[in-house]
Amino acid sequence: MPMSGSAKTMAVCTVGGLVAVTAYTVTLGSNGWLWFGWVVVALLTAGVLATRA
């Protein structure tokens, strides 16, 4: 399944966001709003990828 440029960029940003939120959690402690935001972005990315298929 080839991804368009915008879908690929969104997927890369989602993975980068996961790394950033995980690093924040490890160093400074958990923040529920960061995880909630990441889940929302991940769901949006999944929706974009599903509509491109």
N, CA, C and O atoms as CSV, one atom per row, in Angstrom:
chain,resi,resn,atom,element,x,y,z
A,1,MET,N,N,0.850,-1.179,0.000
A,1,MET,CA,C,0.000,0.000,0.000
A,1,MET,C,C,0.892,1.238,0.000
A,1,MET,O,O,1.448,1.593,1.039
A,2,PRO,N,N,1.036,1.887,-1.127
A,2,PRO,CA,C,1.845,3.112,-1.151
A,2,PRO,C,C,1.127,4.253,-0.430
A,2,PRO,O,O,-0.083,4.437,-0.569
A,3,MET,N,N,1.899,5.007,0.336
A,3,MET,CA,C,1.322,6.128,1.083
A,3,MET,C,C,1.605,7.426,0.336
A,3,MET,O,O,2.657,7.589,-0.283
A,4,SER,N,N,0.652,8.338,0.406
A,4,SER,CA,C,0.880,9.653,-0.164
A,4,SER,C,C,1.834,10.420,0.738
A,4,SER,O,O,2.117,9.986,1.855
A,5,GLY,N,N,2.327,11.546,0.270
A,5,GLY,CA,C,3.273,12.336,1.046
A,5,GLY,C,C,2.717,12.808,2.371
A,5,GLY,O,O,3.412,12.763,3.386
A,6,SER,N,N,1.461,13.265,2.379
A,6,SER,CA,C,0.878,13.774,3.619
A,6,SER,C,C,0.629,12.655,4.625
A,6,SER,O,O,0.820,12.849,5.825
A,7,ALA,N,N,0.209,11.493,4.151
A,7,ALA,CA,C,-0.031,10.365,5.052
A,7,ALA,C,C,1.282,9.873,5.644
A,7,ALA,O,O,1.342,9.530,6.824
A,8,LYS,N,N,2.323,9.838,4.837
A,8,LYS,CA,C,3.636,9.405,5.331
A,8,LYS,C,C,4.158,10.392,6.366
A,8,LYS,O,O,4.690,9.986,7.400
A,9,THR,N,N,4.012,11.668,6.099
A,9,THR,CA,C,4.453,12.695,7.046
A,9,THR,C,C,3.686,12.577,8.358
A,9,THR,O,O,4.274,12.700,9.432
A,10,MET,N,N,2.391,12.342,8.280
A,10,MET,CA,C,1.574,12.203,9.485
A,10,MET,C,C,1.998,10.977,10.288
A,10,MET,O,O,2.048,11.030,11.517
A,11,ALA,N,N,2.305,9.873,9.606
A,11,ALA,CA,C,2.749,8.659,10.291
A,11,ALA,C,C,4.093,8.880,10.979
A,11,ALA,O,O,4.295,8.432,12.108
A,12,VAL,N,N,5.003,9.562,10.310
A,12,VAL,CA,C,6.315,9.850,10.901
A,12,VAL,C,C,6.161,10.753,12.118
A,12,VAL,O,O,6.825,10.540,13.132
A,13,CYS,N,N,5.300,11.749,12.031
A,13,CYS,CA,C,5.068,12.641,13.176
A,13,CYS,C,C,4.420,11.902,14.341
A,13,CYS,O,O,4.709,12.203,15.499
A,14,THR,N,N,3.553,10.945,14.052
A,14,THR,CA,C,2.920,10.156,15.106
A,14,THR,C,C,3.957,9.312,15.842
A,14,THR,O,O,3.949,9.250,17.072
A,15,VAL,N,N,4.846,8.664,15.098
A,15,VAL,CA,C,5.894,7.857,15.722
A,15,VAL,C,C,6.857,8.758,16.494
A,15,VAL,O,O,7.274,8.419,17.602
A,16,GLY,N,N,7.207,9.899,15.916
A,16,GLY,CA,C,8.061,10.848,16.624
A,16,GLY,C,C,7.407,11.365,17.902
A,16,GLY,O,O,8.079,11.563,18.915
A,17,GLY,N,N,6.110,11.578,17.849
A,17,GLY,CA,C,5.382,12.011,19.032
A,17,GLY,C,C,5.386,10.954,20.115
A,17,GLY,O,O,5.496,11.271,21.299
A,18,LEU,N,N,5.267,9.690,19.710
A,18,LEU,CA,C,5.320,8.601,20.682
A,18,LEU,C,C,6.680,8.573,21.378
A,18,LEU,O,O,6.754,8.399,22.594
A,19,VAL,N,N,7.744,8.743,20.614
A,19,VAL,CA,C,9.085,8.767,21.200
A,19,VAL,C,C,9.226,9.944,22.159
A,19,VAL,O,O,9.785,9.794,23.245
A,20,ALA,N,N,8.727,11.102,21.768
A,20,ALA,CA,C,8.835,12.294,22.615
A,20,ALA,C,C,8.029,12.150,23.905
A,20,ALA,O,O,8.513,12.499,24.982
A,21,VAL,N,N,6.804,11.640,23.801
A,21,VAL,CA,C,5.964,11.481,24.996
A,21,VAL,C,C,6.567,10.426,25.921
A,21,VAL,O,O,6.539,10.586,27.142
A,22,THR,N,N,7.105,9.360,25.358
A,22,THR,CA,C,7.746,8.334,26.176
A,22,THR,C,C,8.971,8.891,26.887
A,22,THR,O,O,9.178,8.624,28.071
A,23,ALA,N,N,9.786,9.662,26.171
A,23,ALA,CA,C,10.967,10.266,26.792
A,23,ALA,C,C,10.563,11.230,27.901
A,23,ALA,O,O,11.202,11.261,28.953
A,24,TYR,N,N,9.525,12.006,27.684
A,24,TYR,CA,C,9.029,12.928,28.708
A,24,TYR,C,C,8.580,12.155,29.942
A,24,TYR,O,O,8.878,12.538,31.073
A,25,THR,N,N,7.855,11.054,29.705
A,25,THR,CA,C,7.352,10.248,30.818
A,25,THR,C,C,8.504,9.640,31.621
A,25,THR,O,O,8.451,9.593,32.850
A,26,VAL,N,N,9.529,9.182,30.934
A,26,VAL,CA,C,10.667,8.564,31.618
A,26,VAL,C,C,11.434,9.591,32.436
A,26,VAL,O,O,11.851,9.303,33.558
A,27,THR,N,N,11.626,10.785,31.887
A,27,THR,CA,C,12.460,11.774,32.574
A,27,THR,C,C,11.696,12.590,33.610
A,27,THR,O,O,12.222,12.845,34.693
A,28,LEU,N,N,10.475,13.003,33.308
A,28,LEU,CA,C,9.767,13.934,34.188
A,28,LEU,C,C,8.520,13.356,34.837
A,28,LEU,O,O,7.908,14.009,35.683
A,29,GLY,N,N,8.137,12.161,34.462
A,29,GLY,CA,C,6.929,11.565,35.025
A,29,GLY,C,C,5.767,11.653,34.052
A,29,GLY,O,O,5.796,12.415,33.085
A,30,SER,N,N,4.760,10.870,34.325
A,30,SER,CA,C,3.626,10.753,33.414
A,30,SER,C,C,2.779,12.022,33.382
A,30,SER,O,O,2.593,12.689,34.399
A,31,ASN,N,N,2.278,12.336,32.210
A,31,ASN,CA,C,1.350,13.446,32.029
A,31,ASN,C,C,0.193,12.924,31.180
A,31,ASN,O,O,0.359,12.654,29.990
A,32,GLY,N,N,-0.968,12.787,31.795
A,32,GLY,CA,C,-2.120,12.214,31.114
A,32,GLY,C,C,-2.542,12.966,29.868
A,32,GLY,O,O,-2.985,12.354,28.896
A,33,TRP,N,N,-2.412,14.295,29.881
A,33,TRP,CA,C,-2.812,15.085,28.714
A,33,TRP,C,C,-1.919,14.819,27.514
A,33,TRP,O,O,-2.391,14.821,26.377
A,34,LEU,N,N,-0.625,14.589,27.757
A,34,LEU,CA,C,0.270,14.258,26.642
A,34,LEU,C,C,-0.118,12.929,26.017
A,34,LEU,O,O,-0.158,12.801,24.793
A,35,TRP,N,N,-0.402,11.943,26.852
A,35,TRP,CA,C,-0.807,10.641,26.325
A,35,TRP,C,C,-2.148,10.731,25.616
A,35,TRP,O,O,-2.338,10.115,24.567
A,36,PHE,N,N,-3.077,11.489,26.174
A,36,PHE,CA,C,-4.369,11.673,25.516
A,36,PHE,C,C,-4.180,12.323,24.141
A,36,PHE,O,O,-4.781,11.887,23.159
A,37,GLY,N,N,-3.362,13.345,24.073
A,37,GLY,CA,C,-3.080,14.007,22.800
A,37,GLY,C,C,-2.449,13.066,21.795
A,37,GLY,O,O,-2.784,13.092,20.610
A,38,TRP,N,N,-1.526,12.226,22.276
A,38,TRP,CA,C,-0.887,11.293,21.362
A,38,TRP,C,C,-1.892,10.275,20.829
A,38,TRP,O,O,-1.848,9.925,19.649
A,39,VAL,N,N,-2.792,9.798,21.679
A,39,VAL,CA,C,-3.813,8.842,21.235
A,39,VAL,C,C,-4.711,9.484,20.178
A,39,VAL,O,O,-5.062,8.837,19.192
A,40,VAL,N,N,-5.080,10.736,20.375
A,40,VAL,CA,C,-5.908,11.435,19.384
A,40,VAL,C,C,-5.170,11.533,18.050
A,40,VAL,O,O,-5.754,11.269,16.999
A,41,VAL,N,N,-3.903,11.908,18.086
A,41,VAL,CA,C,-3.109,12.006,16.849
A,41,VAL,C,C,-2.974,10.635,16.196
A,41,VAL,O,O,-3.069,10.522,14.973
A,42,ALA,N,N,-2.755,9.597,16.990
A,42,ALA,CA,C,-2.631,8.246,16.439
A,42,ALA,C,C,-3.932,7.807,15.769
A,42,ALA,O,O,-3.903,7.189,14.705
A,43,LEU,N,N,-5.069,8.123,16.384
A,43,LEU,CA,C,-6.355,7.766,15.779
A,43,LEU,C,C,-6.593,8.542,14.482
A,43,LEU,O,O,-7.109,7.990,13.510
A,44,LEU,N,N,-6.221,9.804,14.469
A,44,LEU,CA,C,-6.342,10.589,13.231
A,44,LEU,C,C,-5.457,10.010,12.128
A,44,LEU,O,O,-5.874,9.921,10.973
A,45,THR,N,N,-4.244,9.621,12.486
A,45,THR,CA,C,-3.332,9.018,11.511
A,45,THR,C,C,-3.912,7.713,10.980
A,45,THR,O,O,-3.866,7.458,9.776
A,46,ALA,N,N,-4.457,6.885,11.869
A,46,ALA,CA,C,-5.068,5.628,11.432
A,46,ALA,C,C,-6.234,5.896,10.492
A,46,ALA,O,O,-6.423,5.182,9.507
A,47,GLY,N,N,-7.009,6.918,10.794
A,47,GLY,CA,C,-8.120,7.273,9.908
A,47,GLY,C,C,-7.660,7.726,8.549
A,47,GLY,O,O,-8.247,7.347,7.535
A,48,VAL,N,N,-6.615,8.534,8.510
A,48,VAL,CA,C,-6.080,9.004,7.223
A,48,VAL,C,C,-5.537,7.828,6.419
A,48,VAL,O,O,-5.781,7.730,5.216
A,49,LEU,N,N,-4.797,6.930,7.084
A,49,LEU,CA,C,-4.247,5.784,6.391
A,49,LEU,C,C,-5.355,4.853,5.906
A,49,LEU,O,O,-5.222,4.255,4.838
A,50,ALA,N,N,-6.424,4.719,6.649
A,50,ALA,CA,C,-7.544,3.862,6.250
A,50,ALA,C,C,-8.273,4.438,5.039
A,50,ALA,O,O,-8.712,3.689,4.166
A,51,THR,N,N,-8.401,5.741,4.983
A,51,THR,CA,C,-9.110,6.342,3.852
A,51,THR,C,C,-8.248,6.340,2.587
A,51,THR,O,O,-8.774,6.400,1.476
A,52,ARG,N,N,-6.932,6.271,2.755
A,52,ARG,CA,C,-6.037,6.226,1.584
A,52,ARG,C,C,-5.984,4.838,0.961
A,52,ARG,O,O,-5.585,4.692,-0.195
A,53,ALA,N,N,-6.383,3.818,1.718
A,53,ALA,CA,C,-6.286,2.430,1.224
A,53,ALA,C,C,-7.337,2.138,0.170
A,53,ALA,O,O,-7.398,1.023,-0.349
